[in-house]
Amino acid sequence: MSRHLADHRARSTGARVKHFLRLSRTPRETWQRARGASGASRLVQFLRIERGRTA
């Protein structure tokens, strides 16, 4: 029994992999955001909430 006509896909050209590899070779700023002072204050706020303080 063969597949339905809608189930036949054209062969992939590997474009997704090519684009991913092109992006992965770019500088690290593409993948990681710079952490500024806001990261530390965010941690302080999470810890405050975890301890049960609301003010």
mmCIF file as Biopython writes it, N, C-alpha, C and O atoms, coordinates in Angstrom:
data_model
#
loop_
_atom_site.group_PDB
_atom_site.id
_atom_site.type_symbol
_atom_site.label_atom_id
_atom_site.label_alt_id
_atom_site.label_comp_id
_atom_site.label_asym_id
_atom_site.label_entity_id
_atom_site.label_seq_id
_atom_site.pdbx_PDB_ins_code
_atom_site.Cartn_x
_atom_site.Cartn_y
_atom_site.Cartn_z
_atom_site.occupancy
_atom_site.B_iso_or_equiv
_atom_site.auth_seq_id
_atom_site.auth_asym_id
_atom_site.pdbx_PDB_model_num
ATOM 1   N N  . MET A ? 1  ? 0.845  -1.176 0.000  1.0 0.0 1  A 1 
ATOM 2   C CA . MET A ? 1  ? 0.000  0.000  0.000  1.0 0.0 1  A 1 
ATOM 3   C C  . MET A ? 1  ? 0.891  1.240  0.000  1.0 0.0 1  A 1 
ATOM 4   O O  . MET A ? 1  ? 1.826  1.331  0.795  1.0 0.0 1  A 1 
ATOM 5   N N  . SER A ? 2  ? 0.615  2.165  -0.862 1.0 0.0 2  A 1 
ATOM 6   C CA . SER A ? 2  ? 1.447  3.363  -0.959 1.0 0.0 2  A 1 
ATOM 7   C C  . SER A ? 2  ? 0.843  4.503  -0.148 1.0 0.0 2  A 1 
ATOM 8   O O  . SER A ? 2  ? -0.294 4.432  0.320  1.0 0.0 2  A 1 
ATOM 9   N N  . ARG A ? 3  ? 1.616  5.520  -0.004 1.0 0.0 3  A 1 
ATOM 10  C CA . ARG A ? 3  ? 1.171  6.689  0.758  1.0 0.0 3  A 1 
ATOM 11  C C  . ARG A ? 3  ? 0.148  7.495  -0.040 1.0 0.0 3  A 1 
ATOM 12  O O  . ARG A ? 3  ? 0.050  7.403  -1.263 1.0 0.0 3  A 1 
ATOM 13  N N  . HIS A ? 4  ? -0.594 8.275  0.706  1.0 0.0 4  A 1 
ATOM 14  C CA . HIS A ? 4  ? -1.541 9.208  0.098  1.0 0.0 4  A 1 
ATOM 15  C C  . HIS A ? 4  ? -0.759 10.318 -0.600 1.0 0.0 4  A 1 
ATOM 16  O O  . HIS A ? 4  ? 0.377  10.595 -0.218 1.0 0.0 4  A 1 
ATOM 17  N N  . LEU A ? 5  ? -1.324 10.940 -1.586 1.0 0.0 5  A 1 
ATOM 18  C CA . LEU A ? 5  ? -0.648 12.000 -2.327 1.0 0.0 5  A 1 
ATOM 19  C C  . LEU A ? 5  ? -0.195 13.144 -1.419 1.0 0.0 5  A 1 
ATOM 20  O O  . LEU A ? 5  ? 0.859  13.736 -1.653 1.0 0.0 5  A 1 
ATOM 21  N N  . ALA A ? 6  ? -0.972 13.458 -0.398 1.0 0.0 6  A 1 
ATOM 22  C CA . ALA A ? 6  ? -0.620 14.559 0.502  1.0 0.0 6  A 1 
ATOM 23  C C  . ALA A ? 6  ? 0.570  14.202 1.391  1.0 0.0 6  A 1 
ATOM 24  O O  . ALA A ? 6  ? 1.207  15.097 1.945  1.0 0.0 6  A 1 
ATOM 25  N N  . ASP A ? 7  ? 0.882  12.912 1.538  1.0 0.0 7  A 1 
ATOM 26  C CA . ASP A ? 7  ? 1.967  12.486 2.413  1.0 0.0 7  A 1 
ATOM 27  C C  . ASP A ? 7  ? 3.322  12.451 1.722  1.0 0.0 7  A 1 
ATOM 28  O O  . ASP A ? 7  ? 4.337  12.218 2.379  1.0 0.0 7  A 1 
ATOM 29  N N  . HIS A ? 8  ? 3.361  12.673 0.435  1.0 0.0 8  A 1 
ATOM 30  C CA . HIS A ? 8  ? 4.631  12.695 -0.284 1.0 0.0 8  A 1 
ATOM 31  C C  . HIS A ? 8  ? 5.234  14.083 -0.179 1.0 0.0 8  A 1 
ATOM 32  O O  . HIS A ? 8  ? 4.649  15.063 -0.639 1.0 0.0 8  A 1 
ATOM 33  N N  . ARG A ? 9  ? 6.407  14.161 0.430  1.0 0.0 9  A 1 
ATOM 34  C CA . ARG A ? 9  ? 7.080  15.448 0.609  1.0 0.0 9  A 1 
ATOM 35  C C  . ARG A ? 9  ? 8.264  15.539 -0.341 1.0 0.0 9  A 1 
ATOM 36  O O  . ARG A ? 9  ? 8.909  14.541 -0.660 1.0 0.0 9  A 1 
ATOM 37  N N  . ALA A ? 10 ? 8.528  16.749 -0.779 1.0 0.0 10 A 1 
ATOM 38  C CA . ALA A ? 10 ? 9.707  16.972 -1.616 1.0 0.0 10 A 1 
ATOM 39  C C  . ALA A ? 10 ? 10.958 16.836 -0.747 1.0 0.0 10 A 1 
ATOM 40  O O  . ALA A ? 10 ? 10.913 17.078 0.460  1.0 0.0 10 A 1 
ATOM 41  N N  . ARG A ? 11 ? 12.047 16.457 -1.355 1.0 0.0 11 A 1 
ATOM 42  C CA . ARG A ? 11 ? 13.299 16.314 -0.610 1.0 0.0 11 A 1 
ATOM 43  C C  . ARG A ? 11 ? 13.734 17.657 -0.041 1.0 0.0 11 A 1 
ATOM 44  O O  . ARG A ? 11 ? 13.566 18.703 -0.668 1.0 0.0 11 A 1 
ATOM 45  N N  . SER A ? 12 ? 14.294 17.603 1.153  1.0 0.0 12 A 1 
ATOM 46  C CA . SER A ? 12 ? 14.791 18.799 1.816  1.0 0.0 12 A 1 
ATOM 47  C C  . SER A ? 12 ? 16.118 19.221 1.190  1.0 0.0 12 A 1 
ATOM 48  O O  . SER A ? 12 ? 16.923 18.384 0.785  1.0 0.0 12 A 1 
ATOM 49  N N  . THR A ? 13 ? 16.328 20.527 1.119  1.0 0.0 13 A 1 
ATOM 50  C CA . THR A ? 13 ? 17.601 21.033 0.598  1.0 0.0 13 A 1 
ATOM 51  C C  . THR A ? 13 ? 18.579 21.329 1.727  1.0 0.0 13 A 1 
ATOM 52  O O  . THR A ? 13 ? 19.717 21.727 1.476  1.0 0.0 13 A 1 
ATOM 53  N N  . GLY A ? 14 ? 18.142 21.137 2.970  1.0 0.0 14 A 1 
ATOM 54  C CA . GLY A ? 14 ? 19.013 21.402 4.110  1.0 0.0 14 A 1 
ATOM 55  C C  . GLY A ? 14 ? 19.115 22.880 4.441  1.0 0.0 14 A 1 
ATOM 56  O O  . GLY A ? 14 ? 20.063 23.302 5.103  1.0 0.0 14 A 1 
ATOM 57  N N  . ALA A ? 15 ? 18.163 23.662 3.992  1.0 0.0 15 A 1 
ATOM 58  C CA . ALA A ? 15 ? 18.221 25.108 4.203  1.0 0.0 15 A 1 
ATOM 59  C C  . ALA A ? 15 ? 18.178 25.472 5.685  1.0 0.0 15 A 1 
ATOM 60  O O  . ALA A ? 15 ? 18.856 26.406 6.114  1.0 0.0 15 A 1 
ATOM 61  N N  . ARG A ? 16 ? 17.390 24.742 6.468  1.0 0.0 16 A 1 
ATOM 62  C CA . ARG A ? 16 ? 17.301 25.063 7.897  1.0 0.0 16 A 1 
ATOM 63  C C  . ARG A ? 16 ? 18.645 24.862 8.583  1.0 0.0 16 A 1 
ATOM 64  O O  . ARG A ? 16 ? 19.062 25.676 9.407  1.0 0.0 16 A 1 
ATOM 65  N N  . VAL A ? 17 ? 19.314 23.778 8.238  1.0 0.0 17 A 1 
ATOM 66  C CA . VAL A ? 17 ? 20.624 23.509 8.830  1.0 0.0 17 A 1 
ATOM 67  C C  . VAL A ? 17 ? 21.630 24.562 8.380  1.0 0.0 17 A 1 
ATOM 68  O O  . VAL A ? 17 ? 22.444 25.024 9.180  1.0 0.0 17 A 1 
ATOM 69  N N  . LYS A ? 18 ? 21.578 24.939 7.116  1.0 0.0 18 A 1 
ATOM 70  C CA . LYS A ? 18 ? 22.505 25.958 6.602  1.0 0.0 18 A 1 
ATOM 71  C C  . LYS A ? 18 ? 22.321 27.280 7.341  1.0 0.0 18 A 1 
ATOM 72  O O  . LYS A ? 18 ? 23.297 27.927 7.719  1.0 0.0 18 A 1 
ATOM 73  N N  . HIS A ? 19 ? 21.073 27.675 7.543  1.0 0.0 19 A 1 
ATOM 74  C CA . HIS A ? 19 ? 20.805 28.932 8.246  1.0 0.0 19 A 1 
ATOM 75  C C  . HIS A ? 19 ? 21.240 28.845 9.701  1.0 0.0 19 A 1 
ATOM 76  O O  . HIS A ? 19 ? 21.793 29.802 10.244 1.0 0.0 19 A 1 
ATOM 77  N N  . PHE A ? 20 ? 20.992 27.689 10.344 1.0 0.0 20 A 1 
ATOM 78  C CA . PHE A ? 20 ? 21.412 27.532 11.727 1.0 0.0 20 A 1 
ATOM 79  C C  . PHE A ? 20 ? 22.931 27.623 11.850 1.0 0.0 20 A 1 
ATOM 80  O O  . PHE A ? 20 ? 23.441 28.296 12.746 1.0 0.0 20 A 1 
ATOM 81  N N  . LEU A ? 21 ? 23.643 26.959 10.970 1.0 0.0 21 A 1 
ATOM 82  C CA . LEU A ? 21 ? 25.099 26.997 11.028 1.0 0.0 21 A 1 
ATOM 83  C C  . LEU A ? 21 ? 25.628 28.397 10.761 1.0 0.0 21 A 1 
ATOM 84  O O  . LEU A ? 21 ? 26.613 28.818 11.368 1.0 0.0 21 A 1 
ATOM 85  N N  . ARG A ? 22 ? 24.979 29.118 9.857  1.0 0.0 22 A 1 
ATOM 86  C CA . ARG A ? 22 ? 25.400 30.497 9.592  1.0 0.0 22 A 1 
ATOM 87  C C  . ARG A ? 22 ? 25.214 31.345 10.840 1.0 0.0 22 A 1 
ATOM 88  O O  . ARG A ? 22 ? 26.082 32.151 11.174 1.0 0.0 22 A 1 
ATOM 89  N N  . LEU A ? 23 ? 24.091 31.175 11.534 1.0 0.0 23 A 1 
ATOM 90  C CA . LEU A ? 23 ? 23.846 31.937 12.758 1.0 0.0 23 A 1 
ATOM 91  C C  . LEU A ? 23 ? 24.803 31.512 13.875 1.0 0.0 23 A 1 
ATOM 92  O O  . LEU A ? 23 ? 25.262 32.350 14.651 1.0 0.0 23 A 1 
ATOM 93  N N  . SER A ? 24 ? 25.100 30.226 13.957 1.0 0.0 24 A 1 
ATOM 94  C CA . SER A ? 24 ? 25.956 29.760 15.041 1.0 0.0 24 A 1 
ATOM 95  C C  . SER A ? 24 ? 27.386 30.250 14.891 1.0 0.0 24 A 1 
ATOM 96  O O  . SER A ? 24 ? 28.134 30.274 15.868 1.0 0.0 24 A 1 
ATOM 97  N N  . ARG A ? 25 ? 27.773 30.634 13.709 1.0 0.0 25 A 1 
ATOM 98  C CA . ARG A ? 25 ? 29.129 31.135 13.490 1.0 0.0 25 A 1 
ATOM 99  C C  . ARG A ? 25 ? 29.246 32.635 13.700 1.0 0.0 25 A 1 
ATOM 100 O O  . ARG A ? 25 ? 30.339 33.192 13.591 1.0 0.0 25 A 1 
ATOM 101 N N  . THR A ? 26 ? 28.138 33.296 13.999 1.0 0.0 26 A 1 
ATOM 102 C CA . THR A ? 26 ? 28.165 34.734 14.259 1.0 0.0 26 A 1 
ATOM 103 C C  . THR A ? 26 ? 28.688 34.969 15.673 1.0 0.0 26 A 1 
ATOM 104 O O  . THR A ? 26 ? 28.765 34.028 16.463 1.0 0.0 26 A 1 
ATOM 105 N N  . PRO A ? 27 ? 29.047 36.209 16.004 1.0 0.0 27 A 1 
ATOM 106 C CA . PRO A ? 27 ? 29.540 36.499 17.362 1.0 0.0 27 A 1 
ATOM 107 C C  . PRO A ? 27 ? 28.532 36.112 18.441 1.0 0.0 27 A 1 
ATOM 108 O O  . PRO A ? 27 ? 27.341 35.972 18.162 1.0 0.0 27 A 1 
ATOM 109 N N  . ARG A ? 28 ? 29.001 35.943 19.648 1.0 0.0 28 A 1 
ATOM 110 C CA . ARG A ? 28 ? 28.195 35.445 20.757 1.0 0.0 28 A 1 
ATOM 111 C C  . ARG A ? 28 ? 27.041 36.361 21.134 1.0 0.0 28 A 1 
ATOM 112 O O  . ARG A ? 28 ? 26.107 35.908 21.795 1.0 0.0 28 A 1 
ATOM 113 N N  . GLU A ? 29 ? 27.067 37.625 20.744 1.0 0.0 29 A 1 
ATOM 114 C CA . GLU A ? 29 ? 25.978 38.525 21.115 1.0 0.0 29 A 1 
ATOM 115 C C  . GLU A ? 29 ? 24.649 38.044 20.564 1.0 0.0 29 A 1 
ATOM 116 O O  . GLU A ? 29 ? 23.592 38.385 21.095 1.0 0.0 29 A 1 
ATOM 117 N N  . THR A ? 30 ? 24.695 37.259 19.510 1.0 0.0 30 A 1 
ATOM 118 C CA . THR A ? 30 ? 23.465 36.727 18.927 1.0 0.0 30 A 1 
ATOM 119 C C  . THR A ? 30 ? 22.789 35.771 19.893 1.0 0.0 30 A 1 
ATOM 120 O O  . THR A ? 30 ? 21.561 35.721 19.962 1.0 0.0 30 A 1 
ATOM 121 N N  . TRP A ? 31 ? 23.582 35.011 20.640 1.0 0.0 31 A 1 
ATOM 122 C CA . TRP A ? 31 ? 23.042 33.958 21.485 1.0 0.0 31 A 1 
ATOM 123 C C  . TRP A ? 31 ? 22.866 34.372 22.937 1.0 0.0 31 A 1 
ATOM 124 O O  . TRP A ? 31 ? 21.988 33.846 23.622 1.0 0.0 31 A 1 
ATOM 125 N N  . GLN A ? 32 ? 23.673 35.294 23.415 1.0 0.0 32 A 1 
ATOM 126 C CA . GLN A ? 32 ? 23.602 35.653 24.828 1.0 0.0 32 A 1 
ATOM 127 C C  . GLN A ? 32 ? 23.422 37.155 24.982 1.0 0.0 32 A 1 
ATOM 128 O O  . GLN A ? 32 ? 24.118 37.952 24.351 1.0 0.0 32 A 1 
ATOM 129 N N  . ARG A ? 33 ? 22.485 37.518 25.824 1.0 0.0 33 A 1 
ATOM 130 C CA . ARG A ? 33 ? 22.292 38.930 26.120 1.0 0.0 33 A 1 
ATOM 131 C C  . ARG A ? 33 ? 23.278 39.354 27.193 1.0 0.0 33 A 1 
ATOM 132 O O  . ARG A ? 33 ? 23.647 38.565 28.064 1.0 0.0 33 A 1 
ATOM 133 N N  . ALA A ? 34 ? 23.691 40.585 27.121 1.0 0.0 34 A 1 
ATOM 134 C CA . ALA A ? 34 ? 24.587 41.119 28.145 1.0 0.0 34 A 1 
ATOM 135 C C  . ALA A ? 34 ? 23.812 41.264 29.450 1.0 0.0 34 A 1 
ATOM 136 O O  . ALA A ? 34 ? 22.668 41.719 29.465 1.0 0.0 34 A 1 
ATOM 137 N N  . ARG A ? 35 ? 24.447 40.877 30.520 1.0 0.0 35 A 1 
ATOM 138 C CA . ARG A ? 35 ? 23.792 41.002 31.823 1.0 0.0 35 A 1 
ATOM 139 C C  . ARG A ? 35 ? 24.296 42.261 32.496 1.0 0.0 35 A 1 
ATOM 140 O O  . ARG A ? 35 ? 25.493 42.426 32.732 1.0 0.0 35 A 1 
ATOM 141 N N  . GLY A ? 36 ? 23.381 43.124 32.793 1.0 0.0 36 A 1 
ATOM 142 C CA . GLY A ? 36 ? 23.739 44.363 33.459 1.0 0.0 36 A 1 
ATOM 143 C C  . GLY A ? 36 ? 23.373 44.303 34.923 1.0 0.0 36 A 1 
ATOM 144 O O  . GLY A ? 36 ? 23.263 43.226 35.508 1.0 0.0 36 A 1 
ATOM 145 N N  . ALA A ? 37 ? 23.189 45.460 35.504 1.0 0.0 37 A 1 
ATOM 146 C CA . ALA A ? 37 ? 22.832 45.543 36.914 1.0 0.0 37 A 1 
ATOM 147 C C  . ALA A ? 37 ? 21.424 45.011 37.161 1.0 0.0 37 A 1 
ATOM 148 O O  . ALA A ? 37 ? 21.091 44.646 38.288 1.0 0.0 37 A 1 
ATOM 149 N N  . SER A ? 38 ? 20.597 44.964 36.124 1.0 0.0 38 A 1 
ATOM 150 C CA . SER A ? 38 ? 19.219 44.509 36.300 1.0 0.0 38 A 1 
ATOM 151 C C  . SER A ? 38 ? 19.161 43.042 36.701 1.0 0.0 38 A 1 
ATOM 152 O O  . SER A ? 38 ? 18.208 42.626 37.361 1.0 0.0 38 A 1 
ATOM 153 N N  . GLY A ? 39 ? 20.158 42.249 36.316 1.0 0.0 39 A 1 
ATOM 154 C CA . GLY A ? 39 ? 20.174 40.842 36.682 1.0 0.0 39 A 1 
ATOM 155 C C  . GLY A ? 39 ? 20.283 40.646 38.180 1.0 0.0 39 A 1 
ATOM 156 O O  . GLY A ? 39 ? 19.611 39.779 38.740 1.0 0.0 39 A 1 
ATOM 157 N N  . ALA A ? 40 ? 21.119 41.437 38.841 1.0 0.0 40 A 1 
ATOM 158 C CA . ALA A ? 40 ? 21.303 41.326 40.287 1.0 0.0 40 A 1 
ATOM 159 C C  . ALA A ? 40 ? 20.041 41.767 41.026 1.0 0.0 40 A 1 
ATOM 160 O O  . ALA A ? 40 ? 19.635 41.130 41.997 1.0 0.0 40 A 1 
ATOM 161 N N  . SER A ? 41 ? 19.426 42.849 40.573 1.0 0.0 41 A 1 
ATOM 162 C CA . SER A ? 41 ? 18.216 43.324 41.256 1.0 0.0 41 A 1 
ATOM 163 C C  . SER A ? 41 ? 17.063 42.351 41.060 1.0 0.0 41 A 1 
ATOM 164 O O  . SER A ? 41 ? 16.206 42.211 41.932 1.0 0.0 41 A 1 
ATOM 165 N N  . ARG A ? 42 ? 17.046 41.681 39.915 1.0 0.0 42 A 1 
ATOM 166 C CA . ARG A ? 42 ? 15.999 40.697 39.675 1.0 0.0 42 A 1 
ATOM 167 C C  . ARG A ? 42 ? 16.151 39.515 40.632 1.0 0.0 42 A 1 
ATOM 168 O O  . ARG A ? 42 ? 15.162 39.006 41.161 1.0 0.0 42 A 1 
ATOM 169 N N  . LEU A ? 43 ? 17.393 39.082 40.852 1.0 0.0 43 A 1 
ATOM 170 C CA . LEU A ? 43 ? 17.656 38.003 41.796 1.0 0.0 43 A 1 
ATOM 171 C C  . LEU A ? 43 ? 17.223 38.409 43.199 1.0 0.0 43 A 1 
ATOM 172 O O  . LEU A ? 43 ? 16.636 37.605 43.923 1.0 0.0 43 A 1 
ATOM 173 N N  . VAL A ? 44 ? 17.506 39.638 43.585 1.0 0.0 44 A 1 
ATOM 174 C CA . VAL A ? 44 ? 17.108 40.128 44.908 1.0 0.0 44 A 1 
ATOM 175 C C  . VAL A ? 44 ? 15.595 40.087 45.049 1.0 0.0 44 A 1 
ATOM 176 O O  . VAL A ? 44 ? 15.082 39.716 46.105 1.0 0.0 44 A 1 
ATOM 177 N N  . GLN A ? 45 ? 14.878 40.461 44.005 1.0 0.0 45 A 1 
ATOM 178 C CA . GLN A ? 45 ? 13.410 40.453 44.060 1.0 0.0 45 A 1 
ATOM 179 C C  . GLN A ? 45 ? 12.875 39.021 44.170 1.0 0.0 45 A 1 
ATOM 180 O O  . GLN A ? 45 ? 11.940 38.768 44.930 1.0 0.0 45 A 1 
ATOM 181 N N  . PHE A ? 46 ? 13.459 38.086 43.419 1.0 0.0 46 A 1 
ATOM 182 C CA . PHE A ? 46 ? 13.018 36.695 43.524 1.0 0.0 46 A 1 
ATOM 183 C C  . PHE A ? 46 ? 13.258 36.142 44.917 1.0 0.0 46 A 1 
ATOM 184 O O  . PHE A ? 46 ? 12.411 35.433 45.461 1.0 0.0 46 A 1 
ATOM 185 N N  . LEU A ? 47 ? 14.404 36.462 45.497 1.0 0.0 47 A 1 
ATOM 186 C CA . LEU A ? 47 ? 14.693 35.986 46.846 1.0 0.0 47 A 1 
ATOM 187 C C  . LEU A ? 47 ? 13.747 36.608 47.859 1.0 0.0 47 A 1 
ATOM 188 O O  . LEU A ? 47 ? 13.321 35.938 48.800 1.0 0.0 47 A 1 
ATOM 189 N N  . ARG A ? 48 ? 13.414 37.879 47.679 1.0 0.0 48 A 1 
ATOM 190 C CA . ARG A ? 48 ? 12.471 38.549 48.583 1.0 0.0 48 A 1 
ATOM 191 C C  . ARG A ? 48 ? 11.109 37.854 48.539 1.0 0.0 48 A 1 
ATOM 192 O O  . ARG A ? 48 ? 10.484 37.625 49.575 1.0 0.0 48 A 1 
ATOM 193 N N  . ILE A ? 49 ? 10.663 37.528 47.340 1.0 0.0 49 A 1 
ATOM 194 C CA . ILE A ? 49 ? 9.362  36.848 47.190 1.0 0.0 49 A 1 
ATOM 195 C C  . ILE A ? 49 ? 9.421  35.452 47.810 1.0 0.0 49 A 1 
ATOM 196 O O  . ILE A ? 49 ? 8.480  35.012 48.471 1.0 0.0 49 A 1 
ATOM 197 N N  . GLU A ? 50 ? 10.545 34.763 47.585 1.0 0.0 50 A 1 
ATOM 198 C CA . GLU A ? 50 ? 10.701 33.406 48.135 1.0 0.0 50 A 1 
ATOM 199 C C  . GLU A ? 50 ? 10.645 33.421 49.661 1.0 0.0 50 A 1 
ATOM 200 O O  . GLU A ? 50 ? 10.110 32.493 50.268 1.0 0.0 50 A 1 
ATOM 201 N N  . ARG A ? 51 ? 11.186 34.454 50.279 1.0 0.0 51 A 1 
ATOM 202 C CA . ARG A ? 51 ? 11.188 34.549 51.740 1.0 0.0 51 A 1 
ATOM 203 C C  . ARG A ? 51 ? 9.821  34.953 52.279 1.0 0.0 51 A 1 
ATOM 204 O O  . ARG A ? 51 ? 9.598  34.919 53.489 1.0 0.0 51 A 1 
ATOM 205 N N  . GLY A ? 52 ? 8.911  35.333 51.399 1.0 0.0 52 A 1 
ATOM 206 C CA . GLY A ? 52 ? 7.558  35.675 51.841 1.0 0.0 52 A 1 
ATOM 207 C C  . GLY A ? 52 ? 7.340  37.135 52.101 1.0 0.0 52 A 1 
ATOM 208 O O  . GLY A ? 52 ? 6.283  37.512 52.608 1.0 0.0 52 A 1 
ATOM 209 N N  . ARG A ? 53 ? 8.299  37.978 51.772 1.0 0.0 53 A 1 
ATOM 210 C CA . ARG A ? 53 ? 8.124  39.413 51.964 1.0 0.0 53 A 1 
ATOM 211 C C  . ARG A ? 53 ? 7.473  40.017 50.725 1.0 0.0 53 A 1 
ATOM 212 O O  . ARG A ? 53 ? 7.831  39.691 49.594 1.0 0.0 53 A 1 
ATOM 213 N N  . THR A ? 54 ? 6.526  40.890 50.961 1.0 0.0 54 A 1 
ATOM 214 C CA . THR A ? 54 ? 5.857  41.521 49.825 1.0 0.0 54 A 1 
ATOM 215 C C  . THR A ? 54 ? 6.179  43.001 49.716 1.0 0.0 54 A 1 
ATOM 216 O O  . THR A ? 54 ? 5.896  43.622 48.692 1.0 0.0 54 A 1 
ATOM 217 N N  . ALA A ? 55 ? 6.761  43.567 50.745 1.0 0.0 55 A 1 
ATOM 218 C CA . ALA A ? 55 ? 7.074  45.001 50.691 1.0 0.0 55 A 1 
ATOM 219 C C  . ALA A ? 55 ? 8.538  45.251 50.857 1.0 0.0 55 A 1 
ATOM 220 O O  . ALA A ? 55 ? 8.973  46.403 50.837 1.0 0.0 55 A 1 
#
